[in-house]
């Protein structure tokens, strides 16, 4: 669509140049009357078209700056400066084409994601066979959880999956911004959208296409592209005063000189391209830069809010902590071996998407245990997984669920900060796997950066137990803690936070209400938290809390660039108008000079594509730095 608009604008520019050349030729050959009529008809048609657009904008409640352009064109025609009027038309149409071109340049990183979206997947026909790689190509949307996929060299991974091959190397730059390929071992999660390297690998799908990381990012990008950035509102704030000042200066020049031509000479330097073009380009640049950094912002309004954030609230589990529980101990029941219990549990957890499953699988692999395939597996959401492993029925899950299948299950006594997965084998209680969730190493640095950059109040909102929450908060520098609260309580507390605007950062489904209610909701979406991502204004697609700092920094830099571009345009235009009041700048020259002002402001606005990289201080190691936290 943008490309078609640019092509159309280029055609209109070409027509304007041809008309201008013809009028100048007629003027030089003495046929001034014919040239005047051609210019008048062409400019009048452009004025009529512009007036129609102005009426549409007024009906939408937007009073913009086009009135200055219309008055300038009418004034130049009225005083006989018809060549200048054509230059104004060329300047305005050229400015719009330049805006579209710059916008396409600024959106390049956003659209790159859409262009690479996978369409098909290679599903193994005989997934249990080690001798056959016969595949059936199916639409990505038809891939089911549990399907084994073949990903060929240089192909995009179609859905989120677990790596079955011994190892695999992937380019994750479009997801994380990491320029170097990343190598994963068997059992590691591979995100859709990453690009396989030079060796074919097998993965088992753990999410359907619509729920996978890449498709969520694509959906967010489409939403970001279609949203109306507030850059128009930002420019509109200057519309009325700038219009008034321009008309007053032009009127004074006419009155003092007694020459109506002076009115036109001043107004051709007041055309509003710097305001209409520079600010949108800056905001699109900010959205693009954020996407490249792994931060998807849903429109320009979010950028303005991020730039003004004064309070921040954080969820704990998966946000301030890693959300990746690590195995602390294995407590086998009588008659069970610790190593065999872990092997059976980890083998069953290959078919689970629960938050504890990855920690159990990783612990088994770290101990050199080979995970066994299942003849039959199924998961009961939020309760547990059942799998037939080596002829044994293995159940891993919550105590109540496991007890319903193994009545001899005994609940473990756990200290604050630990969680447990209960295991049953063939209807007998097998034991408990104890896990803990560590604090993210960057959490303390993020909190410190926010405090140092004007965020005056920082709080933790969590449903976890108070002792664990307070220990984590103390370790990372948060002194305002609200623990053991429900999602509805989070909404009320966030609504009452002062000063405004308030930024809320969370990751889970239970955070969706407060993310939607906050002035700016930021979802840690790297693990596919669909509900949180849908409710949030910003989605971080890289599993790093430091991206919150990037989001705030990009928001502030973008707004600064947009405002500076506007003031550059206003300053240059007003200065040139003051000079033009003396009569030393002819209308034709003024129109040409104003085009240079447009170019200067647009080039400055493109600075939003680049900016300073914020530095998050390295965490200070303390005795509690690696303290575990409970899984909420």
C-alpha positions in Angstrom: 0.0 0.0 0.0 2.8 2.4 0.9 4.7 1.5 -2.2 1.6 2.3 -4.4 1.1 5.6 -2.6 4.8 6.5 -3.2 4.5 5.6 -6.9 1.3 7.6 -7.2 3.0 10.6 -5.5 6.0 10.3 -7.9 3.7 10.4 -10.8 2.0 13.5 -9.5 5.5 15.1 -8.9 6.4 14.3 -12.5 3.2 15.9 -13.7 3.9 19.0 -11.6 7.4 19.3 -12.9 6.1 19.1 -16.5 3.5 21.8 -15.8 6.1 24.0 -14.2 8.5 23.5 -17.1 5.8 24.3 -19.6 4.8 27.5 -17.8 8.4 28.7 -17.5 8.9 28.0 -21.3 5.7 29.9 -22.2 6.9 32.7 -19.9 10.3 32.9 -21.6 8.8 32.8 -25.1 6.4 35.7 -24.4 3.2 33.6 -24.0 2.7 34.7 -20.4 -1.1 34.7 -20.5 -1.2 31.1 -21.6 1.3 30.1 -18.9 -0.7 32.0 -16.3 -3.9 30.2 -17.3 -2.3 26.8 -17.2 -0.8 27.5 -13.8 -4.0 28.9 -12.4 -6.1 25.9 -13.5 -3.5 23.4 -12.2 -3.0 25.1 -8.9 -6.7 25.6 -8.4 -7.3 21.9 -8.9 -4.7 21.1 -6.3 -6.2 23.6 -3.9 -9.7 22.0 -4.3 -8.2 18.6 -3.7 -6.4 19.9 -0.5 -9.6 21.5 0.7 -11.5 18.2 0.4 -8.9 16.6 2.6 -9.1 19.5 5.1 -12.8 19.1 5.4 -12.4 15.3 6.1 -9.9 16.0 8.8 -12.0 18.7 10.4 -15.0 16.2 10.5 -12.7 13.8 12.3 -11.9 16.5 14.8 -8.4 17.3 13.6 -7.6 20.9 12.8 -4.3 20.8 10.9 -1.8 23.0 9.2 -3.0 22.7 5.6 -4.8 26.1 5.8 -1.4 27.8 5.5 -0.5 25.9 2.3 -3.9 26.8 0.8 -3.6 30.5 1.8 0.0 30.6 0.4 -1.2 29.1 -3.0 -4.1 31.4 -3.2 -2.0 34.4 -2.3 0.7 33.7 -4.9 -1.9 33.3 -7.6 -3.7 36.5 -6.6 -0.6 38.6 -6.8 0.5 37.0 -10.1 3.3 34.9 -8.7 2.0 31.9 -10.6 5.5 30.2 -10.9 5.9 30.5 -7.2 2.4 28.9 -6.7 3.5 25.9 -8.9 6.7 25.6 -6.8 4.6 25.5 -3.6 2.5 22.7 -5.2 5.6 20.8 -6.1 7.0 21.3 -2.7 3.9 20.0 -0.9 3.5 17.0 -3.2 7.3 16.3 -3.0 7.2 16.6 0.8 4.4 14.0 1.0 6.3 11.6 -1.2 9.4 12.2 0.8 7.4 11.5 4.0 6.1 8.2 2.6 9.6 7.2 1.4 11.1 8.0 4.9 8.2 6.2 6.6 8.9 3.1 4.5 12.6 3.4 5.4 11.6 3.7 9.1 9.3 0.7 8.9 11.8 -1.5 7.2 12.6 -3.5 10.4 8.9 -4.0 11.1 8.0 -5.2 7.7 11.0 -7.6 7.6 9.2 -9.8 10.1 6.1 -10.0 8.0 8.0 -10.8 4.8 9.7 -13.8 6.5 6.6 -15.4 8.0 6.6 -19.2 7.3 3.8 -20.7 5.3 4.4 -24.4 5.4 5.9 -27.1 7.6 7.4 -30.5 6.9 5.7 -33.0 9.2 7.4 -36.4 9.5 5.1 -39.2 8.3 6.8 -41.8 10.5 8.0 -39.8 13.6 9.1 -42.9 15.5 11.3 -44.2 12.8 15.0 -43.4 12.9 15.5 -44.5 9.3 12.9 -42.4 7.5 12.6 -38.7 7.0 9.6 -39.0 4.8 7.6 -35.8 5.2 4.2 -34.3 4.4 4.1 -30.6 3.7 1.2 -29.0 5.5 0.1 -25.4 6.2 1.7 -24.0 9.3 -1.8 -23.5 10.8 -2.4 -27.2 10.5 0.6 -28.3 12.6 -0.6 -29.9 15.8 1.1 -30.1 19.2 3.2 -33.2 19.3 3.9 -33.3 15.6 7.6 -34.0 14.7 8.9 -31.6 12.1 11.8 -31.6 9.8 13.5 -28.2 9.5 15.9 -28.1 6.6 19.0 -25.9 6.3 18.3 -22.2 6.1 14.6 -22.7 6.7 12.6 -20.6 9.1 11.3 -22.7 12.1 7.5 -22.7 11.6 6.2 -23.2 15.2 7.7 -23.3 18.7 9.1 -26.7 19.4 11.6 -28.8 21.4 14.8 -29.8 19.7 14.9 -33.6 19.2 18.2 -33.7 17.3 21.4 -33.9 19.3 22.1 -30.2 18.7 21.2 -27.4 16.3 22.4 -23.9 15.5 19.9 -21.1 14.8 19.9 -17.5 13.7 17.6 -15.8 16.2 18.4 -12.2 15.2 14.9 -11.4 13.9 13.6 -12.3 17.3 16.2 -11.3 19.8 18.5 -8.9 17.9 21.4 -11.2 18.7 23.6 -11.2 15.6 25.6 -14.4 16.3 24.0 -17.8 15.7 22.9 -19.7 18.9 23.5 -23.4 19.4 20.9 -25.5 21.4 21.2 -29.0 22.7 18.5 -31.7 22.5 15.5 -30.8 24.7 16.0 -27.0 24.3 13.1 -25.0 23.1 13.4 -23.6 19.6 11.3 -20.5 18.8 9.4 -20.1 15.6 10.9 -17.4 13.4 14.5 -18.5 14.1 16.5 -19.7 11.0 18.1 -23.1 10.9 21.8 -23.2 10.0 23.4 -25.7 7.6 22.2 -29.0 9.1 18.7 -30.4 9.1 17.1 -30.9 12.5 14.0 -32.5 14.0 11.7 -30.6 16.5 8.5 -31.6 18.3 5.9 -28.9 18.1 4.9 -27.6 21.6 2.5 -24.8 20.4 0.2 -24.4 17.5 1.1 -21.7 14.9 -1.3 -19.1 16.3 0.2 -19.4 19.8 3.9 -19.6 18.7 6.3 -16.8 19.3 6.8 -15.7 15.7 3.1 -15.5 14.8 2.4 -13.5 17.9 5.1 -11.1 16.9 3.7 -10.8 13.4 0.3 -10.1 14.8 1.7 -7.4 17.1 3.6 -5.9 14.2 0.5 -5.7 12.1 -1.3 -4.0 15.0 1.6 -1.5 15.4 1.6 -0.7 11.7 -2.2 -0.1 11.5 -2.4 2.0 14.7 -2.6 5.8 14.3 0.5 7.3 16.0 -0.1 10.4 18.1 2.5 12.2 16.0 -0.4 14.0 14.2 -1.7 15.2 17.5 1.9 16.2 18.5 2.1 18.4 15.4 -1.5 19.6 15.8 -0.5 21.2 19.1 1.6 23.7 17.2 -0.9 24.1 14.3 -3.0 27.0 15.6 -0.2 29.1 17.1 2.0 28.6 14.1 -0.8 29.5 11.7 -1.7 32.6 13.7 1.9 33.8 13.9 2.5 33.2 10.1 -0.7 35.1 9.1 0.1 38.0 11.5 3.7 38.3 10.1 2.4 38.2 6.5 -0.4 40.7 7.3 2.1 43.1 9.0 4.5 42.9 6.0 1.6 43.7 3.7 0.4 46.6 5.9 3.8 48.1 6.4 4.9 47.8 2.8 1.5 48.4 1.2 2.4 45.7 -1.3 0.2 42.6 -1.3 3.0 40.7 -3.0 4.8 40.9 0.4 2.0 38.9 2.0 2.6 36.0 -0.5 6.4 36.2 -0.1 6.1 35.7 3.6 3.5 32.9 3.5 5.4 30.7 1.0 8.0 30.4 3.8 5.3 29.3 6.3 4.2 26.1 4.5 3.7 23.4 7.1 5.8 20.5 5.8 8.2 20.4 8.7 5.4 19.9 11.2 3.3 17.5 9.0 6.2 15.3 7.9 9.1 15.3 10.4 7.1 14.2 13.5 5.5 11.2 11.9 8.8 10.1 10.4 10.4 10.3 13.9 7.7 8.2 15.5 7.9 5.6 12.8 11.6 5.5 13.3 11.2 4.9 17.0 8.8 2.0 16.4 11.2 0.5 13.9 14.2 0.9 16.3 12.2 -0.7 19.1 11.2 -3.7 16.9 14.8 -4.2 15.9 15.7 -4.3 19.6 13.1 -7.0 20.3 10.5 -4.6 21.7 7.1 -4.4 19.8 5.2 -1.2 20.6 1.6 -1.0 19.6 1.6 2.4 18.0 3.0 5.9 18.6 0.7 6.7 21.6 2.8 4.2 23.6 6.0 6.0 22.7 4.6 9.2 24.2 3.5 7.5 27.4 6.8 5.7 27.8 8.6 9.0 27.5 6.7 10.4 30.4 6.6 7.3 32.8 7.0 8.4 36.4 5.9 5.2 38.3 6.6 1.5 37.6 5.1 -1.7 38.9 6.5 -5.2 38.4 5.2 -8.7 38.7 7.7 -11.1 40.3 7.7 -14.6 38.9 8.9 -14.6 35.3 9.4 -10.9 35.4 11.9 -10.0 38.1 12.8 -13.7 38.4 13.8 -15.9 35.5 10.6 -17.9 35.4 12.8 -20.9 34.8 12.7 -23.0 38.0 15.9 -25.0 38.5 16.0 -28.4 40.2 17.1 -28.1 43.8 16.7 -31.7 45.0 15.1 -35.1 44.3 13.2 -36.7 47.2 12.4 -40.3 46.1 9.8 -42.2 48.1 10.6 -45.6 49.5 11.4 -48.1 46.9 12.4 -45.6 44.2 15.9 -44.7 43.0 16.7 -40.9 42.7 18.3 -41.1 39.3 15.6 -43.4 37.8 12.8 -41.2 39.3 14.3 -38.1 37.6 14.8 -39.9 34.3 11.1 -41.1 34.3 9.8 -37.7 35.3 11.9 -35.7 32.8 10.9 -38.2 30.0 7.2 -37.5 30.9 7.8 -33.8 31.1 8.9 -33.8 27.4 5.1 -33.7 26.7 4.3 -30.9 29.1 4.3 -27.1 28.7 4.1 -26.4 32.5 6.5 -23.9 33.9 8.3 -26.6 36.0 8.8 -29.0 33.0 11.7 -27.3 31.4 13.7 -27.2 34.7 13.1 -30.9 35.2 14.2 -31.8 31.7 17.2 -29.6 31.9 18.3 -31.1 35.2 18.1 -34.6 33.8 20.1 -33.7 30.7 22.7 -31.9 32.8 23.2 -35.2 34.7 23.7 -37.0 31.5 20.4 -38.9 31.6 18.9 -40.0 28.3 15.2 -39.1 28.0 13.0 -41.9 26.9 10.2 -41.6 24.3 6.5 -42.2 25.3 4.2 -44.7 23.7 1.2 -42.5 24.9 1.2 -39.1 26.5 -1.4 -36.4 27.5 -1.5 -33.3 29.6 -4.3 -32.0 31.9 -3.8 -28.2 31.7 -2.4 -26.7 35.0 -2.6 -30.1 36.7 0.0 -32.4 35.3 1.1 -34.8 32.5 0.6 -38.6 32.1 2.9 -40.6 29.9 3.7 -44.2 29.3 7.5 -44.5 29.6 9.3 -47.8 29.1 6.0 -49.6 29.8 5.4 -47.6 33.0 2.6 -45.1 33.6 4.3 -42.0 34.9 2.4 -39.0 36.2 4.0 -35.7 37.1 2.0 -32.7 38.5 0.4 -31.0 41.4 -0.1 -33.0 44.6 -3.9 -33.1 44.4 -3.8 -34.4 40.9 -1.1 -37.0 41.6 -3.0 -38.1 44.8 -6.1 -38.7 42.7 -4.1 -41.3 40.8 -1.8 -42.4 43.6 -3.6 -42.3 47.0 -0.3 -42.8 48.9 1.0 -39.4 47.8 2.5 -37.4 50.6 2.7 -33.6 50.5 6.3 -32.3 50.9 7.3 -29.8 53.5 8.9 -26.9 51.5 10.5 -23.7 52.7 9.5 -20.3 51.3 10.9 -19.9 47.8 10.6 -23.5 46.6 8.0 -25.4 44.5 7.6 -29.1 43.9 6.5 -31.5 41.2 5.0 -34.7 42.5 5.6 -38.0 40.7 3.6 -41.3 40.6 4.7 -44.5 38.8 2.2 -47.2 38.0 -0.3 -45.8 40.6 2.3 -45.5 43.4 3.8 -42.3 44.8 7.3 -42.1 43.5 8.6 -38.9 45.2 9.0 -35.2 44.8 11.2 -33.0 42.6 11.9 -29.7 44.4 12.6 -26.6 42.2 13.4 -22.9 42.8 13.2 -19.8 40.6 16.3 -17.5 40.6 16.3 -13.7 40.4 17.1 -12.4 36.9 20.7 -11.1 37.0 19.7 -7.8 35.3 16.7 -7.0 37.6 18.7 -4.9 40.1 20.3 -2.9 37.3 17.0 -2.2 35.6 15.5 -0.9 38.9 18.5 1.2 39.5 18.4 2.7 36.0 14.7 3.6 36.3 15.3 5.4 39.6 18.3 7.3 38.1 16.2 8.4 35.1 13.2 10.0 36.8 10.9 7.1 37.7 10.0 8.2 41.2 8.1 5.2 42.5 8.7 1.5 41.9 6.6 -1.2 43.4 6.2 -5.0 43.3 2.7 -6.5 42.8 2.7 -10.3 43.2 0.5 -13.2 44.3 3.5 -14.9 45.9 3.9 -15.3 49.6 5.1 -12.2 51.4 8.5 -13.6 52.9 9.6 -14.7 49.4 8.4 -11.4 47.7 10.1 -9.2 50.3 13.4 -11.2 50.0 13.4 -10.7 46.2 12.5 -7.1 46.5 15.1 -6.3 49.0 17.8 -8.0 46.9 17.0 -5.9 43.8 16.3 -2.6 45.4 12.4 -2.4 45.6 11.1 -1.2 49.0 7.4 -1.1 48.2 5.9 -4.6 48.1 2.3 -5.8 47.7 2.3 -9.6 48.1 -0.3 -12.4 48.3 -2.8 -10.4 46.1 -5.2 -11.4 43.4 -5.3 -10.1 39.8 -8.1 -7.8 40.7 -6.1 -6.3 43.6 -3.2 -5.6 41.1 -5.6 -3.6 39.0 -6.8 -1.5 41.9 -3.3 -0.9 43.2 -1.9 0.1 39.8 -4.8 2.5 39.4 -4.0 4.2 42.7 -0.3 4.6 42.0 1.1 8.1 41.8 2.7 9.9 40.1 1.3 9.2 36.6 1.9 7.7 34.0 2.3 4.2 35.5 4.1 1.4 33.7 3.3 -2.2 34.6 5.6 -5.1 33.7 4.3 -8.7 33.8 4.4 -12.0 32.0 1.6 -14.3 32.8 -2.1 -14.7 32.0 -2.9 -13.4 35.5 -1.1 -10.2 34.6 -3.4 -9.4 31.6 -5.9 -7.3 33.5 -3.4 -5.0 35.2 -1.4 -4.7 31.9 -4.5 -3.5 30.2 -5.4 -1.2 33.0 -2.0 0.5 33.3 -1.0 3.6 31.4 1.6 1.5 29.7 1.5 -2.3 30.0 4.7 -4.2 29.1 4.5 -8.0 28.7 7.5 -10.2 28.9 6.3 -12.2 25.9 9.4 -14.3 25.0 7.7 -17.4 26.4 4.5 -17.0 24.5 2.2 -15.4 27.1 -0.6 -14.8 24.7 -3.1 -13.2 27.0 -0.5 -10.9 28.5 0.8 -9.9 25.1 -2.7 -9.1 23.8 -3.5 -6.9 26.8 -0.2 -5.1 26.8 0.9 -1.9 25.0 4.4 -3.2 24.6 5.6 -6.8 24.2 9.2 -7.8 24.8 10.1 -10.7 22.6 13.5 -11.2 24.1 13.8 -12.9 27.4 15.5 -10.1 29.2 14.1 -7.5 31.6 16.8 -5.0 30.4 14.5 -4.5 27.4 12.3 -2.4 29.7 15.1 0.1 29.9 15.4 0.0 26.1 11.7 0.7 25.7 11.7 3.7 28.0 15.0 5.0 26.5 13.7 4.7 22.9 10.4 6.4 23.9 12.2 9.3 25.4 14.7 9.7 22.5 12.0 9.4 19.9 9.8 12.1 21.5 12.9 14.4 21.9 13.8 13.9 18.2 10.2 14.6 17.1 9.9 17.8 19.1 13.4 19.0 18.1 12.5 18.4 14.4 9.3 20.4 14.9 11.2 23.3 16.6 13.9 23.3 13.9 11.2 23.6 11.2 9.3 26.3 13.2 12.5 28.2 14.0 13.8 28.2 10.4 10.4 29.1 9.0 9.8 32.0 11.4 13.4 33.3 10.9 13.0 33.2 7.1 9.5 34.9 7.3 11.0 37.7 9.3 13.7 38.2 6.6 11.0 37.9 3.9 9.0 40.8 5.5 11.8 43.1 4.3 11.2 42.1 0.7 14.6 40.6 0.0 13.3 37.1 -0.7 11.2 36.8 -3.8 8.3 34.4 -3.7 9.9 31.9 -6.1 13.2 31.9 -4.1 11.2 31.6 -0.8 9.3 28.5 -2.1 12.6 26.9 -3.1 14.3 27.7 0.2 11.3 26.2 2.1 12.0 22.9 0.4 15.5 22.9 2.0 13.8 23.5 5.4 11.7 20.4 4.8 14.7 18.3 3.9 16.6 19.4 7.0 13.7 18.5 9.3 13.1 15.2 7.7 16.8 14.2 7.9 16.8 15.2 11.5 13.7 13.2 12.2 15.4 10.1 10.8 17.8 10.3 13.8 15.0 8.4 15.7 16.3 5.3 13.9 19.5 5.6 15.9 20.1 6.6 19.4 22.1 6.2 22.6 22.2 2.7 24.0 21.2 2.7 27.6 23.6 0.9 30.0 22.2 -1.3 32.8 24.6 -1.6 35.6 26.0 -5.1 36.4 24.3 -6.6 39.5 26.1 -6.4 42.8 26.7 -9.9 44.0 25.3 -10.4 47.5 24.7 -13.5 49.6 21.1 -13.4 48.5 21.7 -12.7 44.8 21.0 -16.2 43.8 18.2 -16.7 46.3 15.4 -18.8 44.9 11.9 -17.5 44.7 8.6 -19.3 44.7 6.8 -20.2 41.5 3.6 -18.1 41.6 
